Amino acid sequence: MSQIKDPSLAEKGKMSYEWARDHMKILTNTIERLKKSRPLQGLRLGICLHITKETSVLIMGARQLGADVSACAANPLSTQDDIAAFLAESGVHIYAWEGQTLEEYDWCIEQMLNHKPHILTDDGSDSHSKVHGNSKFSSLKILGGTEETTTGVIRLKALEKQKKLKYPVIAVNDAYTKHMFDNRYGTGQSTIDGYLRSMNLLFAGKRVVIAGYGWVGRGVTARCNGLGAKVYVTEIDPVRALEAHMDGYEVLPMDEAAKIGDIFITATGQTGVIRKEHIIKMKNGVVLGNVGHFDVEVDAKYLLNESKSVREVRPNLDECLLNNGKRVYLIGKGRIANLVAAEGHPPEVMAQSFSNQLLSMIYLAKNHKRIGKKVITVPPEIDKQIAIDALKAMDVRIDKPTAAQIKYSQSWA
Ligand SMILES: NC(=O)c1ccc[n+]([C@@H]2O[C@H](COP(=O)([O-])OP(=O)(O)OC[C@H]3O[C@@H](n4cnc5c(N)ncnc54)[C@H](O)[C@@H]3O)[C@@H](O)[C@H]2O)c1
């Protein structure tokens, strides 16, 4: 059972899957290593992730390890329809297409949950949230869950704090080998990709304002700087603001940055970062977009509903004519620009994130009773194993400490 846009795209999707698979050595080596023991045999896996070519490699890998997979998208605009068609043809129960309404998005999550997953993997926690908030799903026997991104982990920790969490969750985002690479290098590159595909303007010489100097913000900042932009950073955390200042960027409040910037990129995970009061101060022709998980960072509602006119001048780029006569351009309706306007992270990065996902699912299958109803980080031995696998896949060798060095590092004297 599946619901997708166009089954005839399956062949194209298969090629795209193969391209990603061939560039995801860390993940495919892990699958090869575990294939014989089939550690997910007999388990139903529920996936609520962006349905991209990289995610298809994770899904097909989990099936090779024995899982029966049902899947839906983690965002109404992030599905690659050819991949959805390929997965449906391969026997995955998939409910996803690009350009869903919010009602359709919600319906797809419910269809995925109707397959009664034992393990639930999410990106942003919309499916975890539904399991906890909707009585229709209160009888599900979920052994454990995983969560891919910062925003989702924050939501799950709030549930844990209120003692409402129903099953153990591994915060995959919090593994070093996830956030230090995926959030920084993956989003760093794919954000530029999304902005370029939608606006195709020069970064060099532009004043680019980046809101948030966290893992994502630092990655995006470094890439914009590398392209020759003049980079400005806004923050609310004094330590992160200090770091941005010491890294050589101009740090200032959004109220001031609004008047200066040519291009704006939000990466905070917070709501209301660029508001109407900022937008009306902006220069004519500015480009706004967001790469935080939810579409709450830029006031897209104001831009799309209260402008004099709105027209899509290029794919994923809306021109909003404000009442003050200025034109403001919005990428992907304020949704996660690197996925809506581009294809998300490159496969090499997702190989690392999804190895964390796969090993966390297996860990949950074995250890869910012992963990209890808690949000835990990826066990350090998994994090370390992935770093070892990643170095091997990239053909990078490192030194081993000598006996004298081990002794020296263990000595108090
Ligand atoms: N686009 C992607 O592919 C992708 C990938 C990974 C994470 N994410 C999402 O990106 C967001 C950020 O993730 P992260 O890992 O960098 O989180 P993080 O916690 O490391 O960084 C967020 C930063 O934003 C700052 N911030 C919060 N509110 C702010 C405000 N009003 N103005 C300015 N700065 C503010 C925080 O102080 C913090 O430094 C989350 O929503 C996460 O889920 C997106």
The ligand as a Gaussian input file, in Angstrom:
#p B3LYP/6-31G(d) Opt

LIG

0 1
 N       18.412000      22.536000       6.864000
 C       18.908000      21.400000       7.299000
 O       19.182000      20.481000       6.529000
 C       19.174000      21.239000       8.762000
 C       20.161000      20.342000       9.218000
 C       20.390000      20.251000      10.583000
 C       19.649000      21.018000      11.472000
 N       18.663000      21.840000      10.999000
 C       17.839000      22.701000      11.848000
 O       18.488000      23.977000      11.936000
 C       18.167000      24.614000      13.174000
 C       19.467000      24.951000      13.920000
 O       20.165000      23.763000      14.233000
 P       21.600000      23.805000      14.945000
 O       22.049000      22.386000      15.045000
 O       22.478000      24.830000      14.336000
 O       21.145000      24.311000      16.406000
 P       22.049000      25.050000      17.498000
 O       21.285000      24.967000      18.767000
 O       23.450000      24.547000      17.443000
 O       22.092000      26.570000      16.974000
 C       21.012000      27.444000      16.957000
 C       21.573000      28.844000      17.265000
 O       20.562000      29.816000      17.029000
 C       20.653000      30.791000      18.055000
 N       19.382000      31.495000      18.168000
 C       18.228000      31.094000      18.776000
 N       17.295000      32.032000      18.656000
 C       17.829000      33.057000      17.950000
 C       17.345000      34.328000      17.519000
 N       16.107000      34.730000      17.791000
 N       18.192000      35.114000      16.814000
 C       19.443000      34.727000      16.523000
 N       19.971000      33.534000      16.929000
 C       19.174000      32.723000      17.640000
 C       21.005000      29.970000      19.282000
 O       21.547000      30.800000      20.313000
 C       22.017000      28.989000      18.727000
 O       23.332000      29.484000      18.776000
 C       17.265000      23.612000      13.912000
 O       15.930000      23.901000      13.614000
 C       17.656000      22.280000      13.288000
 O       16.654000      21.308000      13.460000
 C       18.433000      21.994000       9.657000

